[in-house]
């Protein structure tokens, strides 16, 4: 059983997945609870975050029928840093061994990193042996010099430790800390897109996460501190309505493109305090929302141009995350980026597809997929009980014990009777 915990700005989502014998993943439990202790991907209130995690985990436990002991957790925030590095080592025995691969990755990560940063991922991009380039797995190949290009991702030490602290205060262990856009990529991108070159944009409540894949490897990551919460704040300020009502209006009526909005539709907007509700047209709401979404997409495009990857993603841009559900979000993205756009749903797991086929669950499902790749399938059947086995043990174990004890007493009594009859 693998558990993914997406600690987001607006909500905490806990997913329980079961790895099948054939390596496929089945989701057997879902828990969700609103989050008030996070802001732009960073913990600002430990107690509130702990309560949200506990509620989400308890709900997932009830649905899955098992006890959760450890989780894979996602992290994001503007404190995330990434860079590409290069390492070179000599091949010891003329043939690349596992030790050589480990040494070249160690050499590639020997770059100066601030003491307040913690390395989260070291992701190999490609290997070179002598003059041969573009090797994905060099193990067993002959050569003299081994080179490696890797992508290093780090996060602020204190920010990551605060997330881990919240999980440990819930009595849970941490199997791994995974960057949110990396997890979302696992559930939202196809292998052909990664090979061709694609940019994933995960628009959540507090942050917009970017991941650029080229030749099947991650080449660039970034986190922008502008996302769905800013859209809600814009609506609240422009329409002079409380934030909770602004969020409801955004979900029900917001549109990110003026040409798709019906101008004759009239909305009733609650006012602040005891003032009477006011009537506004949906077109007015759309103008507010469109301006912010255009800003978000422009910031992503500027980041792609700054990193030099804007011309290297022929597969286009894939958008996901809760804020991507707004009507017209994909159409506006196509207008801004001037390249193919796709709205991604997580589709790499079985079970509860009617619930998890939603961009909100992209990171959570991605955490399960990431965790399943680290599970040894051959040991799963030996060490891990399936959900049906857990339920069967709970319901059958006690009667079996009492029945077996009765059988033993009957056998002892029968033996005594036999001895008496033969003396």
WOBELHU-V39461 format. One record per residue. N is the residue number from 1. RES is the residue in three letters. OMEGA is omega in degrees with one decimal (NA if undefined). NEAR is the number of other C-alpha atoms within 10 Angstrom. Layout:
n=N res=RES omega=OMEGA near=NEAR
n=N res=RES omega=OMEGA near=NEAR
//
This chain:
n=1 res=UNK omega=179.7 near=25
n=2 res=UNK omega=-178.1 near=24
n=3 res=UNK omega=175.5 near=28
n=4 res=UNK omega=-178.2 near=30
n=5 res=UNK omega=178.7 near=29
n=6 res=UNK omega=-178.9 near=28
n=7 res=UNK omega=-176.3 near=30
n=8 res=UNK omega=-178.8 near=28
n=9 res=UNK omega=-177.1 near=25
n=10 res=UNK omega=-178.1 near=21
n=11 res=UNK omega=173.9 near=21
n=12 res=UNK omega=-179.2 near=24
n=13 res=UNK omega=178.4 near=28
n=14 res=UNK omega=179.1 near=30
n=15 res=UNK omega=176.9 near=29
n=16 res=UNK omega=179.7 near=27
n=17 res=UNK omega=178.9 near=27
n=18 res=UNK omega=178.9 near=26
n=19 res=UNK omega=-179.7 near=25
n=20 res=UNK omega=-178.1 near=15
n=21 res=UNK omega=-179.8 near=12
n=22 res=UNK omega=178.3 near=8
n=23 res=UNK omega=179.1 near=15
n=24 res=UNK omega=-175.3 near=15
n=25 res=UNK omega=177.8 near=22
n=26 res=UNK omega=178.8 near=20
n=27 res=UNK omega=-175.3 near=22
n=28 res=UNK omega=-179.7 near=20
n=29 res=UNK omega=179.1 near=22
n=30 res=UNK omega=174.7 near=25
n=31 res=UNK omega=-178.6 near=22
n=32 res=UNK omega=177.1 near=21
n=33 res=UNK omega=-179.8 near=19
n=34 res=UNK omega=-177.0 near=18
n=35 res=UNK omega=177.0 near=20
n=36 res=UNK omega=-175.0 near=20
n=37 res=UNK omega=-179.4 near=22
n=38 res=UNK omega=174.7 near=21
n=39 res=UNK omega=-179.1 near=19
n=40 res=UNK omega=175.7 near=23
n=41 res=UNK omega=-176.3 near=27
n=42 res=UNK omega=179.3 near=23
n=43 res=UNK omega=175.5 near=24
n=44 res=UNK omega=177.3 near=15
n=45 res=UNK omega=-174.8 near=14
n=46 res=UNK omega=-176.9 near=18
n=47 res=UNK omega=-179.8 near=13
n=48 res=UNK omega=179.3 near=15
n=49 res=UNK omega=178.2 near=24
n=50 res=UNK omega=179.3 near=19
n=51 res=UNK omega=178.9 near=19
n=52 res=UNK omega=178.7 near=22
n=53 res=UNK omega=-179.2 near=27
n=54 res=UNK omega=-179.6 near=22
n=55 res=UNK omega=-179.1 near=18
n=56 res=UNK omega=-179.6 near=21
n=57 res=UNK omega=179.0 near=30
n=58 res=UNK omega=179.3 near=18
n=59 res=UNK omega=179.0 near=20
n=60 res=UNK omega=178.2 near=24
n=61 res=UNK omega=-179.7 near=20
n=62 res=UNK omega=-178.4 near=13
n=63 res=UNK omega=-177.2 near=13
n=64 res=UNK omega=-178.6 near=24
n=65 res=UNK omega=179.6 near=16
n=66 res=UNK omega=176.3 near=18
n=67 res=UNK omega=-179.1 near=12
n=68 res=UNK omega=-178.1 near=18
n=69 res=UNK omega=-178.5 near=14
n=70 res=UNK omega=-174.0 near=19
n=71 res=UNK omega=164.2 near=25
n=72 res=UNK omega=-173.9 near=22
n=73 res=UNK omega=179.1 near=26
n=74 res=UNK omega=174.8 near=26
n=75 res=UNK omega=175.9 near=23
n=76 res=UNK omega=180.0 near=27
n=77 res=UNK omega=-178.0 near=25
n=78 res=UNK omega=177.5 near=18
n=79 res=UNK omega=-178.7 near=18
n=80 res=UNK omega=177.6 near=21
n=81 res=UNK omega=178.1 near=20
n=82 res=UNK omega=177.3 near=18
n=83 res=UNK omega=176.0 near=13
n=84 res=UNK omega=-176.6 near=18
n=85 res=UNK omega=-175.2 near=19
n=86 res=UNK omega=179.2 near=20
n=87 res=UNK omega=-180.0 near=19
n=88 res=UNK omega=173.4 near=19
n=89 res=UNK omega=175.5 near=18
n=90 res=UNK omega=178.2 near=17
n=91 res=UNK omega=-170.1 near=21
n=92 res=UNK omega=-171.0 near=13
n=93 res=UNK omega=179.3 near=11
n=94 res=UNK omega=178.2 near=13
n=95 res=UNK omega=-175.0 near=15
n=96 res=UNK omega=176.3 near=22
n=97 res=UNK omega=179.8 near=16
n=98 res=UNK omega=179.6 near=11
n=99 res=UNK omega=178.9 near=11
n=100 res=UNK omega=179.0 near=20
n=101 res=UNK omega=178.9 near=20
n=102 res=UNK omega=-179.3 near=11
n=103 res=UNK omega=-177.7 near=17
n=104 res=UNK omega=176.1 near=24
n=105 res=UNK omega=175.2 near=23
n=106 res=UNK omega=179.2 near=16
n=107 res=UNK omega=-179.1 near=17
n=108 res=UNK omega=-178.6 near=23
n=109 res=UNK omega=178.5 near=19
n=110 res=UNK omega=178.4 near=12
n=111 res=UNK omega=-179.1 near=13
n=112 res=UNK omega=177.2 near=6
n=113 res=UNK omega=-178.4 near=12
n=114 res=UNK omega=-177.4 near=10
n=115 res=UNK omega=179.2 near=8
n=116 res=UNK omega=176.7 near=11
n=117 res=UNK omega=178.6 near=18
n=118 res=UNK omega=179.7 near=19
n=119 res=UNK omega=-179.5 near=16
n=120 res=UNK omega=-176.6 near=21
n=121 res=UNK omega=169.4 near=17
n=122 res=UNK omega=-171.1 near=18
n=123 res=UNK omega=178.5 near=16
n=124 res=UNK omega=177.8 near=21
n=125 res=UNK omega=176.6 near=22
n=126 res=UNK omega=178.7 near=19
n=127 res=UNK omega=174.3 near=24
n=128 res=UNK omega=175.6 near=19
n=129 res=UNK omega=-174.9 near=21
n=130 res=UNK omega=-178.3 near=13
n=131 res=UNK omega=-179.0 near=9
n=132 res=UNK omega=-175.7 near=10
n=133 res=UNK omega=173.3 near=12
n=134 res=UNK omega=-180.0 near=14
n=135 res=UNK omega=179.9 near=15
n=136 res=UNK omega=179.5 near=15
n=137 res=UNK omega=-175.2 near=13
n=138 res=UNK omega=-174.0 near=22
n=139 res=UNK omega=177.5 near=14
n=140 res=UNK omega=-179.0 near=11
n=141 res=UNK omega=-178.5 near=12
n=142 res=UNK omega=179.1 near=16
n=143 res=UNK omega=-179.3 near=19
n=144 res=UNK omega=-177.1 near=14
n=145 res=UNK omega=179.5 near=18
n=146 res=UNK omega=177.9 near=23
n=147 res=UNK omega=179.7 near=25
n=148 res=UNK omega=170.7 near=27
n=149 res=UNK omega=-177.0 near=22
n=150 res=UNK omega=175.4 near=25
n=151 res=UNK omega=-179.0 near=21
n=152 res=UNK omega=177.6 near=23
n=153 res=UNK omega=179.2 near=22
n=154 res=UNK omega=178.1 near=21
n=155 res=UNK omega=179.0 near=23
n=156 res=UNK omega=-175.9 near=19
n=157 res=UNK omega=-177.0 near=16
n=158 res=UNK omega=-179.7 near=14
n=159 res=UNK omega=178.9 near=22
n=160 res=UNK omega=-179.9 near=21
n=161 res=UNK omega=178.4 near=14
n=162 res=UNK omega=176.5 near=16
n=163 res=UNK omega=178.7 near=23
n=164 res=UNK omega=179.7 near=18
n=165 res=UNK omega=178.8 near=17
n=166 res=UNK omega=-179.6 near=22
n=167 res=UNK omega=-179.3 near=23
n=168 res=UNK omega=177.0 near=14
n=169 res=UNK omega=174.2 near=15
n=170 res=UNK omega=-179.5 near=14
n=171 res=UNK omega=-177.7 near=12
n=172 res=UNK omega=174.3 near=17
n=173 res=UNK omega=-179.7 near=16
n=174 res=UNK omega=177.4 near=16
n=175 res=UNK omega=-179.4 near=15
n=176 res=UNK omega=175.6 near=17
n=177 res=UNK omega=-171.7 near=18
n=178 res=UNK omega=175.9 near=23
n=179 res=UNK omega=-174.6 near=23
n=180 res=UNK omega=-179.3 near=28
n=181 res=UNK omega=175.6 near=29
n=182 res=UNK omega=177.5 near=22
n=183 res=UNK omega=-180.0 near=25
n=184 res=UNK omega=179.0 near=32
n=185 res=UNK omega=-178.4 near=30
n=186 res=UNK omega=-175.8 near=20
n=187 res=UNK omega=-170.8 near=25
n=188 res=UNK omega=-175.6 near=24
n=189 res=UNK omega=173.8 near=20
n=190 res=UNK omega=-179.4 near=14
n=191 res=UNK omega=179.4 near=12
n=192 res=UNK omega=177.2 near=12
n=193 res=UNK omega=179.3 near=20
n=194 res=UNK omega=-179.5 near=21
n=195 res=UNK omega=-176.7 near=15
n=196 res=UNK omega=-177.4 near=16
n=197 res=UNK omega=-174.6 near=24
n=198 res=UNK omega=175.5 near=28
n=199 res=UNK omega=175.6 near=30
n=200 res=UNK omega=176.0 near=26
n=201 res=UNK omega=179.9 near=26
n=202 res=UNK omega=-177.3 near=30
n=203 res=UNK omega=179.4 near=27
n=204 res=UNK omega=178.7 near=26
n=205 res=UNK omega=-175.2 near=24
n=206 res=UNK omega=-176.7 near=24
n=207 res=UNK omega=170.7 near=25
n=208 res=UNK omega=-173.2 near=31
n=209 res=UNK omega=-177.0 near=29
n=210 res=UNK omega=174.2 near=26
n=211 res=UNK omega=-179.7 near=23
n=212 res=UNK omega=179.5 near=27
n=213 res=UNK omega=177.4 near=26
n=214 res=UNK omega=-179.8 near=21
n=215 res=UNK omega=175.9 near=18
n=216 res=UNK omega=-178.3 near=19
n=217 res=UNK omega=179.0 near=18
n=218 res=UNK omega=-176.6 near=23
n=219 res=UNK omega=-177.7 near=23
n=220 res=UNK omega=174.7 near=23
n=221 res=UNK omega=177.9 near=25
n=222 res=UNK omega=178.0 near=23
n=223 res=UNK omega=179.5 near=25
n=224 res=UNK omega=-176.2 near=21
n=225 res=UNK omega=177.4 near=20
n=226 res=UNK omega=-176.2 near=22
n=227 res=UNK omega=-172.8 near=25
n=228 res=UNK omega=179.9 near=27
n=229 res=UNK omega=178.2 near=21
n=230 res=UNK omega=176.1 near=18
n=231 res=UNK omega=178.1 near=24
n=232 res=UNK omega=179.2 near=25
n=233 res=UNK omega=177.9 near=18
n=234 res=UNK omega=178.8 near=19
n=235 res=UNK omega=179.6 near=25
n=236 res=UNK omega=-178.7 near=21
n=237 res=UNK omega=-175.7 near=14
n=238 res=UNK omega=-177.7 near=13
n=239 res=UNK omega=179.0 near=19
n=240 res=UNK omega=-180.0 near=16
n=241 res=UNK omega=179.1 near=21
n=242 res=UNK omega=-174.5 near=18
n=243 res=UNK omega=-178.0 near=17
n=244 res=UNK omega=176.8 near=12
n=245 res=UNK omega=177.6 near=17
n=246 res=UNK omega=177.8 near=23
n=247 res=UNK omega=178.7 near=19
n=248 res=UNK omega=178.7 near=12
n=249 res=UNK omega=179.5 near=20
n=250 res=UNK omega=-176.6 near=21
n=251 res=UNK omega=-173.1 near=15
n=252 res=UNK omega=-168.4 near=10
n=253 res=UNK omega=-172.1 near=15
n=254 res=UNK omega=175.5 near=26
n=255 res=UNK omega=-174.4 near=27
n=256 res=UNK omega=-178.4 near=26
n=257 res=UNK omega=-174.0 near=24
n=258 res=UNK omega=-176.4 near=19
n=259 res=UNK omega=180.0 near=13
n=260 res=UNK omega=-175.8 near=13
n=261 res=UNK omega=176.5 near=20
n=262 res=UNK omega=-173.5 near=13
n=263 res=UNK omega=-175.9 near=13
n=264 res=UNK omega=179.9 near=9
n=265 res=UNK omega=-177.1 near=11
n=266 res=UNK omega=-178.6 near=13
n=267 res=UNK omega=173.6 near=17
n=268 res=UNK omega=-175.7 near=13
n=269 res=UNK omega=177.3 near=18
n=270 res=UNK omega=179.5 near=19
n=271 res=UNK omega=179.3 near=16
n=272 res=UNK omega=178.3 near=14
n=273 res=UNK omega=-177.3 near=8
n=274 res=UNK omega=-179.2 near=7
n=275 res=UNK omega=-178.9 near=8
n=276 res=UNK omega=176.0 near=11
n=277 res=UNK omega=-179.5 near=13
n=278 res=UNK omega=179.8 near=13
n=279 res=UNK omega=175.3 near=12
n=280 res=UNK omega=177.8 near=14
n=281 res=UNK omega=178.8 near=14
n=282 res=UNK omega=178.8 near=20
n=283 res=UNK omega=177.4 near=22
n=284 res=UNK omega=177.2 near=17
n=285 res=UNK omega=-178.0 near=23
n=286 res=UNK omega=179.8 near=24
n=287 res=UNK omega=178.1 near=17
n=288 res=UNK omega=-176.5 near=21
n=289 res=UNK omega=-177.4 near=25
n=290 res=UNK omega=-178.8 near=20
n=291 res=UNK omega=-179.0 near=14
n=292 res=UNK omega=178.9 near=19
n=293 res=UNK omega=177.3 near=27
n=294 res=UNK omega=177.0 near=18
n=295 res=UNK omega=179.4 near=14
n=296 res=UNK omega=-179.1 near=22
n=297 res=UNK omega=178.8 near=21
n=298 res=UNK omega=177.0 near=15
n=299 res=UNK omega=177.1 near=15
n=300 res=UNK omega=179.8 near=22
n=301 res=UNK omega=177.1 near=16
n=302 res=UNK omega=178.0 near=13
n=303 res=UNK omega=178.4 near=19
n=304 res=UNK omega=179.3 near=22
n=305 res=UNK omega=180.0 near=12
n=306 res=UNK omega=-178.2 near=10
n=307 res=UNK omega=178.6 near=14
n=308 res=UNK omega=-176.8 near=11
n=309 res=UNK omega=-176.9 near=19
n=310 res=UNK omega=-178.1 near=19
n=311 res=UNK omega=-175.1 near=10
n=312 res=UNK omega=-178.8 near=16
n=313 res=UNK omega=-178.7 near=21
n=314 res=UNK omega=177.5 near=15
n=315 res=UNK omega=175.0 near=20
n=316 res=UNK omega=-176.0 near=21
n=317 res=UNK omega=175.5 near=26
n=318 res=UNK omega=179.5 near=23
n=319 res=UNK omega=178.6 near=26
n=320 res=UNK omega=-176.5 near=31
n=321 res=UNK omega=-175.3 near=26
n=322 res=UNK omega=-177.3 near=19
n=323 res=UNK omega=178.6 near=24
n=324 res=UNK omega=-178.5 near=23
n=325 res=UNK omega=179.7 near=18
n=326 res=UNK omega=179.0 near=19
n=327 res=UNK omega=177.9 near=18
n=328 res=UNK omega=-178.4 near=21
n=329 res=UNK omega=179.5 near=21
n=330 res=UNK omega=-179.6 near=22
n=331 res=UNK omega=178.4 near=15
n=332 res=UNK omega=178.2 near=21
n=333 res=UNK omega=178.9 near=24
n=334 res=UNK omega=178.6 near=17
n=335 res=UNK omega=-177.0 near=14
n=336 res=UNK omega=-174.2 near=15
n=337 res=UNK omega=-177.4 near=16
n=338 res=UNK omega=177.8 near=11
n=339 res=UNK omega=-178.3 near=13
n=340 res=UNK omega=-179.0 near=16
n=341 res=UNK omega=176.6 near=19
n=342 res=UNK omega=173.0 near=16
n=343 res=UNK omega=-171.5 near=17
n=344 res=UNK omega=171.4 near=23
n=345 res=UNK omega=177.2 near=20
n=346 res=UNK omega=-174.7 near=24
n=347 res=UNK omega=-175.6 near=17
n=348 res=UNK omega=-179.8 near=19
n=349 res=UNK omega=177.6 near=21
n=350 res=UNK omega=176.6 near=14
n=351 res=UNK omega=176.7 near=14
n=352 res=UNK omega=-177.6 near=13
n=353 res=UNK omega=179.7 near=14
n=354 res=UNK omega=-179.7 near=7
n=355 res=UNK omega=-171.7 near=9
n=356 res=UNK omega=175.2 near=21
n=357 res=UNK omega=-175.2 near=17
n=358 res=UNK omega=-179.1 near=17
n=359 res=UNK omega=178.4 near=26
n=360 res=UNK omega=-174.6 near=22
n=361 res=UNK omega=-177.2 near=23
n=362 res=UNK omega=-178.9 near=28
n=363 res=UNK omega=-179.0 near=34
n=364 res=UNK omega=178.2 near=31
n=365 res=UNK omega=178.5 near=34
n=366 res=UNK omega=176.3 near=28
n=367 res=UNK omega=177.9 near=33
n=368 res=UNK omega=179.4 near=31
n=369 res=UNK omega=178.3 near=24
n=370 res=UNK omega=-180.0 near=22
n=371 res=UNK omega=-178.6 near=22
n=372 res=UNK omega=178.5 near=21
n=373 res=UNK omega=179.2 near=11
n=374 res=UNK omega=-179.1 near=8
n=375 res=UNK omega=176.3 near=14
n=376 res=UNK omega=-175.2 near=11
n=377 res=UNK omega=-177.7 near=16
n=378 res=UNK omega=-179.8 near=11
n=379 res=UNK omega=-175.6 near=10
n=380 res=UNK omega=-177.1 near=17
n=381 res=UNK omega=-177.8 near=13
n=382 res=UNK omega=-169.4 near=8
n=383 res=UNK omega=-172.8 near=8
n=384 res=UNK omega=175.5 near=13
n=385 res=UNK omega=175.3 near=14
n=386 res=UNK omega=-178.2 near=16
n=387 res=UNK omega=-179.9 near=16
n=388 res=UNK omega=178.1 near=11
n=389 res=UNK omega=178.2 near=11
n=390 res=UNK omega=-179.4 near=14
n=391 res=UNK omega=-178.9 near=15
n=392 res=UNK omega=179.7 near=11
n=393 res=UNK omega=-178.3 near=13
n=394 res=UNK omega=-173.0 near=12
n=395 res=UNK omega=-171.8 near=11
n=396 res=UNK omega=-171.2 near=10
n=397 res=UNK omega=-177.3 near=11
n=398 res=UNK omega=177.3 near=10
n=399 res=UNK omega=179.4 near=11
n=400 res=UNK omega=-179.0 near=12
n=401 res=UNK omega=-177.7 near=10
n=402 res=UNK omega=-179.8 near=10
n=403 res=UNK omega=-179.0 near=10
n=404 res=UNK omega=179.3 near=11
n=405 res=UNK omega=177.9 near=11
n=406 res=UNK omega=179.4 near=11
n=407 res=UNK omega=179.6 near=11
n=408 res=UNK omega=179.1 near=11
n=409 res=UNK omega=179.2 near=11
n=410 res=UNK omega=179.9 near=12
n=411 res=UNK omega=178.4 near=11
n=412 res=UNK omega=-179.9 near=11
n=413 res=UNK omega=179.0 near=12
n=414 res=UNK omega=178.7 near=12
n=415 res=UNK omega=178.0 near=12
n=416 res=UNK omega=-179.9 near=11
n=417 res=UNK omega=-180.0 near=11
n=418 res=UNK omega=-179.6 near=11
n=419 res=UNK omega=-179.5 near=10
n=420 res=UNK omega=-177.2 near=9
n=421 res=UNK omega=-176.9 near=8
n=422 res=UNK omega=177.5 near=6
n=423 res=UNK omega=NA near=5
//
